[in-house]
Every structure is written in structure tokens, then in C-alpha cells.
Amino acid sequence: MSLTSVGFDRTQLTMGDIASHSPIDGHLLGRVSSTTVAELDALLTQSVNAFHQWRTVPAPRRGELVRLFGAAVREHKKELAELITLEAGKINSEAAGEVQEIIDICDFAVGLSRQLYGLTITSERREHHLLERWHPLGPVGVITAFNFPMAVWAWNASLALICGDSLIWKPSEKTPLTALALSKILNNVCASFSDAPQGLSALIQGDRSIGEHLVKDPRVALLSATGSTRMGREVAGQVASRFGRSLLELGGNNAMIVSPSAREDLAVRAITFAVAATAGQRCTTLRRLYIHHSRYDAMVARLKKAFSSLRIGNPLADDTLVGPLIDESAFNAMQKALAAAKAAGAHITYGERVPVTHLEGGFYARPALVELESMVEVCKQETFAPILYVFRYEDLSDAIKENNGVAQGLSSSLMTQDLSESERFLSAEGSDCGIANINIGPSGAEIGGAFGGEKETGGGREAGSDSWKAYMRRQTQTINYSADLPLAQGVKFDIE
């Protein structure tokens, strides 16, 4: 891949304090420089000025910029996908799918740019009417994680732009090059778009210290952060202390229930993908599996066979299904969790490091199947690795209770052919997660539906029909077209 084809200046990659290493084999891809506090301050000033101009541009015209950005991404889809594979370790089809998500959310946002609907409200006073209108909010800060190094920013950016906001992006220090490439593409589109002010979109690089400055700055009207629950708890408190807004997409600890009527082939395929995709490094990865006792032995045998047959190796190879973990620390976290499960009495199948010829610097692992009698402490924590904790259940009510029995509340699923079971799982007394699926796994969300979760997942929502409201401010307006001044609720205040 030619990095210059997606906007890189080769000299940018030879110096700087942030080194990007490929998880494929650990080799150095390039270096970028951390943003200083003074540079961030200047970018924020520029972002505020850009917002003041961009908010006056009609929303459909703002949508045209997003359409052009989506077209530019489509033009560079192959190169961007290859860069995601090189820097994040995703297999080819998953990397291409992530770039397609960018294109899809741009298409979705363009449509929404003509649907930023308010309300007309009937007044209790004669010759009055009320309106509810939505206005641009301000500069939007976006902090993203390594596992979806482009798509998550695009979810936020496309909606923020059509809503009239400016952008400041702080990517993971593990994936600085993907951010640099995608940001460069947007900036090139902005440069040729007459209504786009300078500084409409900015990129900052660095560790958590520069992110903290972004979080604390009162000029950032909305801070959208994707990451761990620990990080989100800190961000939420800091943003709230300055009365800012936050949109949080945090940890997941997702479960699936396999009922007596489930189609076994469908369930095995759904489970295997949900555990192994992105090497278990998705917030929607399947981490807990509850199998009805009547299906347990056969299902576990099928899963062990499926896990053993997974093609693990170089994600650039077309036949690979599981690529590497992001780095050694991720592999060590996986082994620590497996050790804790074993100490609690678990029976563990697989989970070992897989040697890949000529790629000894990468950390590849076979997904682990961990059988337990009941949930122990390690099962309640999100380990960002391919570990599946498996349990038996007798009654659906108990399985739903277990599904809900963790602090996170992102995604969930039920495999069943029983209509009453599916309706119960989707009801108010069913899954307490932001996403609930029937006969598919917990991962694989589409752009048209709101993405996000409850409890320690943060409560944020990205994409979906009304997600644009997070990037705007609501104003209630009252218009009096009479010659009198009647007061609401019958209040009298007559003066001479």
C-alpha cells in the first residue's frame, strides 16, 4: 500500500514521540508527534471560530460536505482497509467492513441533514404558538479506541457536521496513522468546499494527558468518548464538573442464551463469529454463553471443534479468520483472566498463544472456551480478548437474570425458535441491554439502529434515527401574535 495515496507525507512518519507498531509482527510502521497543550489551545480557538461560521450554513448544504467525504472514502476504500489491517490487525474483510461503515454513516447523515425536525406545540393561550427547534451545539471532541480506529470517529463526525458542529479528534495512541489518513481525507474535502471554514476538523495526537486537556476545556460542548468503563467514569465526572455534555460508549460484557429450540448450526456459527471476530477485541464481543442443559454437551462439543478449526494468522491473508491481539499487554491480560478462571475451578479449552511463521513478533491466540458451574468475579469483568465463559441453565428466567447480572449493559442475544421466549427476552422484563438480538450474535450492528448501552456501558447512543439530537441544543420558542399578554396557567398580573 502507498501511504501517500491516502494523504501521508512520508517525512511525517520518520520522526515523533509516538511510534506505531503493527500488531501483525511488531514492526515499526511510522512515528507521529504528540500535540502540545499550546497547540491544542490554538486548535480549540480555531474550532470555535469555525463553528461560528459553520452553524450558519444550511443543514442540507452541510450534508453535501458529508456526501463528498463519503465519496472520497469510497475512492480510497482499499487503501484505508489495508491501513486498518496493518495498524489494528483486523482481517481483510473486517477492515473493509469498517471502511464501509464510514461510507454508510455518511449516506445516513446526508439523509438526516434534511430531517432535523422540531415540533409545533399548541398553546393554552389565545393567538400564541410554541415551537421546539434544534440548533448547532458547538465544538465536538471525539476520543476513540484502537479496535475501530476509523468507524467510531466517522459515526460522530458525520452527524456532528450535518448538525453544524466543528470537530476535534483524539485517537488512540496505538492507531495514530489510521486517524492521520482519514483526517487528511476530510481536510482535503473541506479545502475544496467553499462553505467549509478553516479548522472545521482538527486532529490531535498523544496519550491520556492531552486527552484530559480536551475533556476539561469548556470550549468543547460535547465530548464523545469510546473506551473502558474506568476511562468513561473519569471523563463523565470531569465533563459534568464544567456542565458540559458527554456521550459515552464504554465496556461491554455481552451474553447469549441458547434455548432448547435453537437451531444448532446457526448458533455455533453466531457464537464463533461473536467470540473470535477482531480477536475478541470488540465491545460487542460475546463473553458469556448460557446453554440450556438439554443442549449443553452437544453444543460445547461443536464449539470446541469450531474453535480448533479457526484459521489464525496473518490478517493480510484472505483465508485468515482471526488476526493478532493488538499487543503483548492484551495477550497478558487474556492469560491473567484465564488463570483467575482456572483458580476458580473452570475447565479451560484452548486460549494458548498460536505461533505464526515469520510473524513471531505478533501475539496470536486461539479463542478460549471456559466452562464454569456459576459466574465468578473474573466473568463480570471485560477482558478485551477472545474468552468465552460457558454455563448451563434450567429456566429462561434464570438465564435472563444472569444475562442482566453484570455491571455492563451493551448487547445481548437469544437463540430460539419459540415466539414466547423471544418476546419475553425483548420485553421490559427481558434483557436490560441497549441492544437485544434474536437468532444472531451480540455483534454486527447496522448503521440504521441506535448503537449503545445501559449501566456501565455509559448510556450513549451513536447512529440511529434521533442520534443527531446529541449534537444539537434544543430551544423552546413562544410566539405571541396578539395585542394582549395573557399569562400561562391563568396567572394574573395587571398593572396600571
For each residue, the residues with C-beta under 8 A, 3 or more apart:
1: 5 79 82 83 86
2: 5 79
3: 6 8 10 13 30 83 177 181
4: 7 8 9 10
5: 1 2 76 79
6: 3 76 79 80 83 181 184 185
7: 4 180 181 184 185 188
8: 3 4 12 13 177 180 181 184
9: 4 12 13
10: 3 4 13 14
11: 14 15
12: 8 9 15 16 30 32 180
13: 3 8 9 10 29 30 31 32 177
14: 10 11 30 31
15: 11 12 31 33
16: 12 19 31 32 33 34
17: 31 33 34
18: 31 32 33 34 173 176 205 206
19: 16 28 30 31
20: 28 29 30 31 32 87 174 175 176 177
21: 26 27 28 29 327
22: 25 26 27 28 29 86 87 89 362
23: 26 87 88 89 323 324 325 326 327 362 363
24: 27 85 86 89 314 315 316 323 324 359 362
25: 22 358 359 360 361 362
26: 21 22 23 361 362
27: 21 22 24 361
28: 19 20 21 22 31
29: 13 20 21 22 86 87 177
30: 3 12 13 14 19 20 177
31: 13 14 15 16 17 18 19 20 28
32: 12 13 16 18 20 176 177 180 205
33: 15 16 17 18 205
34: 16 17 18 205 206 207 210
35: 39 40 43 204 205 206 210
36: 39 40
37: 40 41 210 213
38: 41 42
39: 35 36 42 43 204
40: 35 36 37 43 44 204 210 213 214 217
41: 37 38 44 45
42: 38 39 45 46
43: 35 39 40 46 47 168 199 202 204
44: 40 41 47 48 139 168 217 219 220
45: 41 42 48 49 219
46: 42 43 49 50 198 199 202
47: 43 44 50 51 139 166 167 168 199 200 202 219
48: 44 45 51 52 138 139 166 219
49: 45 46 52 53 197 199
50: 46 47 53 54 166 197 198 199 200
51: 47 48 54 55 136 138 139 164 165 166
52: 48 49 55 56
53: 49 50 56 57 197
54: 50 51 57 62 136 161 164 165 166 195 196 197 200
55: 51 52 135 136 164 165
56: 52 53
57: 53 54 61 62 164 195
58: 61 62
59: 62 63 113 114 116 162 163 164
60: 63 64 113 114
61: 57 58 64 65 195
62: 54 57 58 59 65 66 113 161 162 163 164 195
63: 59 60 66 67 109 110 111 112 113 114 162
64: 60 61 67 68 110 193
65: 61 62 68 69 161 189 190 193 195 196
66: 62 63 69 70 106 109 110 113 158 161 162
67: 63 64 70 71 106 107 110
68: 64 65 71 72 189 193
69: 65 66 72 73 106 158 185 186 189
70: 66 67 73 74 102 103 106 107 110 158
71: 67 68 74 75
72: 68 69 75 76 185 186 188 189
73: 69 70 76 77 80 99 102 103 106 154 182 185
74: 70 71 77 103
75: 71 72
76: 5 6 72 73 79 80 185
77: 73 74 80 81 96 99 100 103
78: 81 82 96
79: 1 2 5 6 76 82 83 181
80: 6 73 76 77 83 84 99 102 150 178 181 182
81: 77 78 84 85 92 95 96 98 99
82: 1 78 79 85 86 95 316
83: 1 3 6 79 80 86 87 177 178 181
84: 80 81 87 88 90 95 98 99 149 150 178
85: 24 81 82 88 89 90 91 92 95 315 316 323
86: 1 22 24 29 82 83 316
87: 20 22 23 29 83 84 149 174 175 177 178
88: 23 84 85 95 146 147 149 174 175 178 326
89: 22 23 24 85 279 315 323 324 325 326 362
90: 84 85 94 95 98 278 315 323
91: 85 94 95 315 320 321 322 323
92: 81 85 95 96 315 316 317 318 320
93: 96 97
94: 90 91 97 98 277 278
95: 81 82 84 85 88 90 91 92 98 99 315
96: 77 78 81 92 93 99 100
97: 93 94 100 101
98: 81 84 90 94 95 101 102 148 150 151
99: 73 77 80 81 84 95 96 102 103 150 151
100: 77 96 97 103 104
101: 97 98 104 105 151 154 155 447
102: 70 73 80 98 99 105 106 150 151 154 182
103: 70 73 74 77 99 100 106 107
104: 100 101 107 108 447
105: 101 102 108 109 151 154 155 158 159 447 463
106: 66 67 69 70 73 102 103 109 110 154 158
107: 67 70 103 104 110 111
108: 104 105 111 112 158 447 448 463
109: 63 66 105 106 112 113 158 159 161 162
110: 63 64 66 67 70 106 107 113 162
111: 63 107 108 114 115
112: 63 108 109 115 116 159 162 468
113: 59 60 62 63 66 109 110 116 162
114: 59 60 63 111
115: 111 112
116: 59 112 113 134 162 163 468 472
117:
118: 131 132 133 134
119: 131 132
120: 129 130 131 132
121: 129 130 131 132 476
122: 129 130
123: 128 129 130 478
124: 488 489
125: 128 480 486 487 488
126: 482 484 486
127: 480 481 482 484
128: 123 125 478 479 480 481 482 486
129: 120 121 122 123 478 479 481
130: 120 121 122 123 476 477 478 479
131: 118 119 120 121 476 477 478 479
132: 118 119 120 121 474 475 476 477
133: 118 474 475 477
134: 116 118 163 469 472 473 474 475
135: 55 164 472 473 475
136: 51 54 55 163 164 165 471 472 473
137: 140 163 164 165 221 222 245 471 472 473
138: 48 51 165 166 219 220 221 222
139: 44 47 48 51 165 166 167 168 219 220 221
140: 137 156 160 165 166 167 168 220 221 222 223 224 471
141: 168 169 170 214 215 217 220 222 223 224
142: 152 153 156 157 160 167 168 169 170 224 225
143: 170 171 211 214 215 223 224 225 226 227 235
144: 148 149 152 153 169 170 171 172 179 226
145: 148 149 152 172 226 227
146: 88 149 172 174 175 281 326
147: 88 278 281 282 283 326 384
148: 98 144 145 151 152 226 282
149: 84 87 88 144 145 146 152 153 171 172 175 178 179
150: 80 84 98 99 102 153 154 178 179 182
151: 98 99 101 102 105 148 154 155
152: 142 144 145 148 149 155 156 226 249 462
153: 142 144 149 150 156 157 169 171 179 182
154: 73 101 102 105 106 150 151 157 158 182
155: 101 105 151 152 158 159 451 462 463
156: 140 142 152 153 159 160 167 224 247 462 471
157: 142 153 154 160 161 167 169 186 201
158: 66 69 70 105 106 108 109 154 155 161 162
159: 105 109 112 155 156 162 163 462 463 467 468 470 471
160: 140 142 156 157 163 165 166 167 222 471
161: 54 62 65 66 109 157 158 164 165 167 200 201
162: 59 62 63 66 109 110 112 113 116 158 159 468
163: 59 62 116 134 136 137 159 160 468 471 472
164: 51 54 55 57 59 62 135 136 137 161 472
165: 51 54 55 136 137 138 139 140 160 161 221 222 471
166: 47 48 50 51 54 138 139 140 160 199 200 201 202
167: 47 139 140 142 156 157 160 161 200 201 202
168: 43 44 47 139 140 141 142 201 202 203 204 214 220
169: 141 142 144 153 157 179 183 201 202 203 204
170: 141 142 143 144 204 205 206 210 211 214
171: 143 144 149 153 175 176 178 179 203 205
172: 144 145 146 149 175 176
173: 18 176 205 206 207
174: 20 87 88 146 326 327
175: 20 87 88 146 149 171 172 178 179
176: 18 20 32 171 172 173 179 180 205
177: 3 8 13 20 29 30 32 83 87 180 181
178: 80 83 84 87 88 149 150 171 175 181 182
179: 144 149 150 153 169 171 175 176 182 183 203 205
180: 7 8 12 32 176 177 183 184 203 205
181: 3 6 7 8 79 80 83 177 178 184 185
182: 73 80 102 150 153 154 178 179 185 186
183: 169 179 180 186 187 201 203
184: 6 7 8 180 181 187 188
185: 6 7 69 72 73 76 181 182 188 189
186: 69 72 157 182 183 189 190 201
187: 183 184 190 191 201
188: 7 72 184 185 191 192
189: 65 68 69 72 185 186 192 193 196
190: 65 186 187 193 196 200 201
191: 187 188 196
192: 188 189
193: 64 65 68 189 190 196
194:
195: 54 57 61 62 65
196: 54 65 189 190 191 193 200
197: 49 50 53 54 200
198: 46 50
199: 43 46 47 49 50 166 202
200: 47 50 54 161 166 167 190 196 197
201: 157 161 166 167 168 169 183 186 187 190
202: 43 46 47 166 167 168 169 199
203: 168 169 171 179 180 183
204: 35 39 40 43 168 169 170 210 214
205: 18 32 33 34 35 170 171 173 176 179 180 210
206: 18 34 35 170 173 209 210 211
207: 34 173 210 211
208: 211 212
209: 206 212 213
210: 34 35 37 40 170 204 205 206 207 213 214
211: 143 170 206 207 208 214 215
212: 208 209 215 216 238
213: 37 40 209 210 216 217
214: 40 141 143 168 170 204 210 211 217 220 223
215: 141 143 211 212 220 223 225 235 238 239
216: 212 213 238 242
217: 40 44 141 213 214 220
218: 242 244
219: 44 45 47 48 138 139
220: 44 138 139 140 141 168 214 215 217 223 244
221: 137 138 139 140 165 244 245
222: 137 138 140 141 160 165 244 245 246 247 470 471
223: 140 141 143 214 215 220 235 239 244 245 246 247
224: 140 141 142 143 156 246 247 248 249 460 462 470
225: 142 143 215 231 232 235 246 247 248 249
226: 143 144 145 148 152 248 249 250 283
227: 143 145 231 232 250
228: 231 232 250 251 382
229: 232 233 250 251 382 407 408 456 457 458
230: 233 234
231: 225 227 228 234 235 250
232: 225 227 228 229 235 236 248 250 251 456 458
233: 229 230 236 237
234: 230 231 237 238
235: 143 215 223 225 231 232 238 239 246 248
236: 232 233 239 240 246 248 458
237: 233 234 240 241
238: 212 215 216 234 235 241 242
239: 215 223 235 236 242 244 245 246
240: 236 237 243 244 246
241: 237 238
242: 216 218 238 239
243: 240
244: 218 220 221 222 223 239 240
245: 137 221 222 223 239 470
246: 222 223 224 225 235 236 239 240 460
247: 156 222 223 224 225 458 460 461 462 470
248: 224 225 226 232 235 236 457 458 459 460
249: 152 224 225 226 283 451 452 453 457 458 460 462
250: 226 227 228 229 231 232 283 408 453 456 457 458
251: 228 229 232 283 382 408 410 456 457
252: 282 283 284 285 287 382 408 410 411 442 453 457
253: 287 288 379 380 381 382 406 407 408 410
254: 274 284 285 286 287 288 408 410 411 412 413 433 442 443
255: 286 287 288 289 290 402 403 406 412 413 442
256: 270 271 274 286 288 289 290 412 413 414 415 441 442
257: 290 393 396 399 400 403 413 414 415 416 425
258: 262 267 271 289 290 291 292 295 299 415
259: 262 292 396 414 415 416 417 418 421
260: 292 294 295
261: 416 417 418 421
262: 258 259 266 267 295 415 416 417
263: 266 267 415 417 439
264: 267 268 295 298 299 302
265: 268 269
266: 262 263 269 270 415 439
267: 258 262 263 264 270 271 299 415
268: 264 265 271 272 299 302 303 306
269: 265 266 272 273
270: 256 266 267 273 274 413 415 439 440 441
271: 256 258 267 268 274 275 286 289 303 306 388 441
272: 268 269 275 276 303 306 307 310 367
273: 269 270 276 277 441 443 444
274: 254 256 270 271 277 284 285 286 413 441 442 443 444
275: 271 272 280 285 286 307 367 386 387 388
276: 272 273 279 280 307 310 321 322 367 386
277: 94 273 274 280 282 285 443
278: 90 94 147 281 282 285 323
279: 89 276 322 323 324 325 364 365 385 386
280: 275 276 277 285 325 334 367 384 385 386 387
281: 146 147 278 285 325 326 330 384 385
282: 147 148 252 277 278 285 443
283: 147 226 249 250 251 252 410 457
284: 252 254 274 410 411 435 442 443 444 445
285: 252 254 274 275 277 278 280 281 282 384 386 442 443
286: 254 255 256 271 274 275 289 388 413 441 442 443
287: 252 253 254 255 379 382 383 387 388 389
288: 253 254 255 256 375 379 388 389 391 402 403 406
289: 255 256 258 271 286 388 389 390 391
290: 255 256 257 258 391 392 393 399 402 403
291: 258 295 296 299 300 390 391 392 393
292: 258 259 260 295 296 392 393 394 399
293: 296 392 393 394
294: 260
295: 258 260 262 264 291 292 298 299
296: 291 292 293 299 300 392
297: 300 301
298: 264 295 301 302
299: 258 264 267 268 291 295 296 302 303
300: 291 296 297 303 304 369 371 390
301: 297 298 304 305
302: 264 268 298 299 305 306
303: 268 271 272 299 300 306 307 369 388 390
304: 300 301 307 308 349 350 369
305: 301 302 308 309
306: 268 271 272 302 303 309 310
307: 272 275 276 303 304 310 349 350 366 367 369
308: 304 305 350 366
309: 305 306
310: 272 276 306 307 321 322 366 367
311: 319 320 321 322
312: 320 321 322 323 354 356 364 365 366
313: 317 320 322 323 354 356 359 364
314: 24 317 320 323 356 359
315: 24 85 89 90 91 92 95 320 323 324
316: 24 82 85 86 92 320
317: 92 313 314 320
318: 92
319: 311
320: 91 92 311 312 313 314 315 316 317 323
321: 91 276 310 311 312
322: 91 276 279 310 311 312 313 364 366 367 386
323: 23 24 85 89 90 91 278 279 312 313 314 315 320 364
324: 23 24 89 279 315 359 362 363 364
325: 23 89 279 280 281 330 331 334 363 364 365 385
326: 23 88 89 146 147 174 281 330
327: 21 23 174 330 331 363
328: 331 332 363
329: 332 333
330: 281 325 326 327 333 334 363 384 385
331: 325 327 328 334 335 353 363 365 385
332: 328 329 335 336
333: 329 330 336 337 383 384 385
334: 280 325 330 331 337 338 351 365 368 383 385 386 387
335: 331 332 338 339 351
336: 332 333 339 340
337: 333 334 340 341 378 381 383 385 387
338: 334 335 341 342 348 351 368 370 387
339: 335 336 342 343
340: 336 337 343 344 376 377 378
341: 337 338 344 346 348 370 372 376 378 379 387 389
342: 338 339 345 346 348
343: 339 340
344: 340 341 372 376 377 378
345: 342 372 373
346: 341 342 370 371 372 376 389
347: 370 371
348: 338 341 342 351 368 369 370 371
349: 304 307 368 369 370 371
350: 304 307 308 366 367 368 369
351: 334 335 338 348 365 366 367 368 370 387
352: 365 366
353: 331 363 364 365
354: 312 313 364 365 366
355: 360 364
356: 312 313 314 359 360 362 364
357:
358: 25
359: 24 25 313 314 324 356 362 364
360: 25 355 356
361: 25 26 27
362: 22 23 24 25 26 89 324 356 359
363: 23 324 325 327 328 330 331 353
364: 279 312 313 322 323 324 325 353 354 355 356 359
365: 279 312 325 331 334 351 352 353 354 368 385 386
366: 307 308 310 312 322 350 351 352 354 386
367: 272 275 276 280 307 310 322 350 351 386 387 388
368: 334 338 348 349 350 351 365 386 387 388
369: 300 303 304 307 348 349 350 388 390
370: 338 341 346 347 348 349 351 387 388 389 390
371: 300 346 347 348 349 390 391
372: 341 344 345 346 375 376 379 389 390 391
373: 345 391
374: 391
375: 288 372 379 380 389 391 402 405
376: 340 341 344 346 372 379 380
377: 340 344 380 381
378: 337 340 341 344 381 383
379: 253 287 288 341 372 375 376 389 406
380: 253 375 376 377 406 407
381: 253 337 377 378
382: 228 229 251 252 253 287 408
383: 287 333 334 337 378 387
384: 147 280 281 285 330 333
385: 279 280 281 325 330 331 333 334 337 365
386: 275 276 279 280 285 322 334 365 366 367 368
387: 275 280 287 334 337 338 341 351 367 368 370 383
388: 271 275 286 287 288 289 303 367 368 369 370
389: 287 288 289 341 346 370 372 375 379
390: 289 291 300 303 369 370 371 372
391: 288 289 290 291 371 372 373 374 375 402
392: 290 291 292 293 296
393: 257 290 291 292 293 396 398 399 402
394: 292 293 398
395: 398 399
396: 257 259 393 399 400 421 424 425
397: 400 401
398: 393 394 395 401 402
399: 257 290 292 393 395 396 402 403
400: 257 396 397 403 404 424 425 429 430 431
401: 397 398 404 405
402: 255 288 290 375 391 393 398 399 405
403: 255 257 288 290 399 400 412 431 432 433
404: 400 401 409 431 432 433
405: 375 401 402
406: 253 255 288 379 380 409
407: 229 253 380 455 456
408: 229 250 251 252 253 254 382 453 455 456 457
409: 404 406 432 433 434 453 454 455 456 457
410: 251 252 253 254 283 284 433 434 435 442 452 453 454 457
411: 252 254 284 433 434 435 436 437 442 443 445 453
412: 254 255 256 403 425 431 433 435 436 437 442
413: 254 255 256 257 270 274 286 436 437 438 439 440 441 442
414: 256 257 259 421 422 425 431 436 437 438 439
415: 256 257 258 259 262 263 266 267 270 438 439
416: 257 259 261 262 421 422 425 438 439
417: 259 261 262 263
418: 259 261 421 422
419: 422 423
420: 423 424
421: 259 261 396 414 416 418 424 425
422: 414 416 418 419 425 426 438
423: 419 420 426 427
424: 396 400 420 421 427 429 430
425: 257 396 400 412 414 416 421 422 430 431 436 438
426: 422 423 430 431 436 438
427: 423 424 430
428:
429: 400 424
430: 400 424 425 426 427 436
431: 400 403 404 412 414 425 426 436
432: 403 404 409 454 455
433: 254 403 404 409 410 411 412 436 453 454 457
434: 409 410 411 450 451 452 453 454 457 461
435: 284 410 411 412 442 445 449 451 453
436: 411 412 413 414 425 426 430 431 433
437: 411 412 413 414 440 441 442
438: 413 414 415 416 422 425 426
439: 263 266 270 413 414 415 416
440: 270 413 437 444
441: 256 270 271 273 274 286 413 437 444
442: 252 254 255 256 274 284 285 286 410 411 412 413 435 437
443: 254 273 274 277 282 284 285 286 411
444: 273 274 284 440 441
445: 284 411 435 449 451 463
446: 449
447: 101 104 105 108 463
448: 108 463 464 465
449: 435 445 446 463 464
450: 434 461 462 463 464 465 466 467
451: 155 249 434 435 445 461 462 463 464
452: 249 410 434 457 458 459 460 461 462
453: 249 250 252 408 409 410 411 433 434 435 457 458 459
454: 409 410 432 433 434 457 459
455: 407 408 409 432
456: 229 232 250 251 407 408 409
457: 229 248 249 250 251 252 283 408 409 410 433 434 452 453 454
458: 229 232 236 247 248 249 250 452 453
459: 248 452 453 454
460: 224 246 247 248 249 452 470
461: 247 434 450 451 452 464 467 470
462: 152 155 156 159 224 247 249 450 451 452 467
463: 105 108 155 159 445 447 448 449 450 451 467
464: 448 449 450 451 461 467
465: 448 450
466: 450 469
467: 159 450 461 462 463 464 470
468: 112 116 159 162 163 471 472
469: 134 466 472 474
470: 159 222 224 245 247 460 461 467
471: 136 137 140 156 159 160 163 165 222 468
472: 116 134 135 136 137 163 164 468 469
473: 134 135 136 137
474: 132 133 134 469
475: 132 133 134 135
476: 121 130 131 132
477: 130 131 132 133
478: 123 128 129 130 131
479: 128 129 130 131
480: 125 127 128 485
481: 127 128 129
482: 126 127 128 486
483:
484: 126 127
485: 480
486: 125 126 128 482
487: 125 490 491 492 493
488: 124 125 491
489: 124
490: 487
491: 487 488
492: 487
493: 487
494:
495:
496:
